[in-house]
């Protein structure tokens, strides 16, 4: 599941893509289109219930969009919003922010 995002990292660093024949997901463009098409069937990748795969893809797509590594569309943007607006997701982001601030505080004291 993570291997498709290796190609995103390669693209970000201007490295050549892996040949589709040697890739577990074929071409990156085809894989991304498949995911986007599945999201369009919504509300989540596997239908109505939310699964862990939605958290993985929601976070990954948000990160890729944030850094300009992929171009999304309104349907995918709405999917990302459904994932990232969940109370548990917001709590985890708040905890991450608190940890980041605590680490920065420790570094400032050095």
C-alpha positions in Angstrom: 0.0 0.0 0.0 2.8 2.4 0.7 4.8 1.7 -2.5 2.7 4.0 -4.7 3.9 6.9 -2.7 7.6 6.1 -3.3 6.9 7.3 -6.9 5.6 10.6 -5.4 8.8 11.0 -3.5 10.8 10.2 -6.6 8.8 12.9 -8.5 9.4 15.4 -5.8 13.1 14.9 -6.0 13.1 14.8 -9.9 14.2 11.2 -9.9 13.1 9.0 -12.8 10.1 6.8 -12.3 10.2 3.1 -11.9 9.2 1.2 -15.1 5.6 0.1 -14.8 6.5 -3.5 -15.4 8.8 -3.5 -12.3 6.3 -1.7 -10.1 3.8 -3.3 -7.8 1.1 -0.8 -8.9 1.9 -0.3 -12.6 2.1 3.3 -13.5 1.7 6.0 -10.9 -0.9 7.9 -13.1 -3.0 4.8 -13.6 -2.9 4.0 -9.9 -3.9 7.5 -8.9 -6.7 7.5 -11.4 -8.0 4.2 -10.0 -7.9 5.6 -6.5 -9.7 8.8 -7.6 -12.3 6.8 -9.5 -13.0 4.7 -6.4 -13.2 7.8 -4.2 -15.8 9.2 -6.6 -18.1 6.2 -5.8 -17.8 7.4 -2.1 -18.2 8.3 0.5 -15.1 6.1 1.4 -12.9 3.8 -0.6 -14.9 0.7 0.2 -18.3 2.2 0.4 -20.2 3.6 3.4 -18.1 2.4 6.4 -14.8 4.1 7.1 -11.8 1.7 7.2 -8.1 2.2 8.1 -7.3 2.3 4.4 -9.3 5.6 4.2 -7.2 7.1 7.0 -4.0 6.0 5.2 -5.1 7.4 1.8 -6.8 10.5 3.3 -3.6 11.5 5.1 -1.4 10.6 2.1 -3.5 12.5 -0.4 -3.6 15.5 1.9 0.2 15.5 2.3 0.7 15.1 -1.5 -1.8 17.9 -2.3 -0.2 20.2 0.4 3.2 19.8 -1.2 1.9 20.1 -4.8 2.9 16.6 -5.6 -0.5 15.7 -7.1 -3.4 17.6 -8.5 -6.8 16.8 -7.0 -10.4 17.5 -7.9 -13.4 18.6 -5.9 -14.5 15.0 -5.2 -11.0 14.1 -3.9 -10.8 17.3 -1.9 -14.2 16.5 -0.3 -12.9 13.0 0.6 -9.8 14.5 2.2 -12.0 16.8 4.2 -14.2 14.0 5.3 -11.1 12.2 6.7 -9.4 15.2 8.2 -12.5 16.7 9.8 -13.2 13.6 11.9 -12.9 14.3 15.7 -10.3 11.6 16.2 -8.2 13.0 13.4 -8.4 16.5 14.8 -7.3 15.2 18.3 -4.3 13.4 16.8 -3.3 16.5 14.9 -3.6 18.6 18.1 -1.5 16.0 20.0 1.1 16.1 17.2 1.2 19.9 17.4 1.7 19.8 21.2 4.6 17.4 20.8 6.1 19.6 18.2 5.9 22.6 20.4 7.4 20.7 23.4 10.3 19.5 21.2 10.9 23.0 20.0 10.9 24.3 23.5 13.5 21.8 24.6 15.7 22.7 21.6 15.4 26.4 22.5 16.7 25.7 26.0 20.0 24.3 24.7 
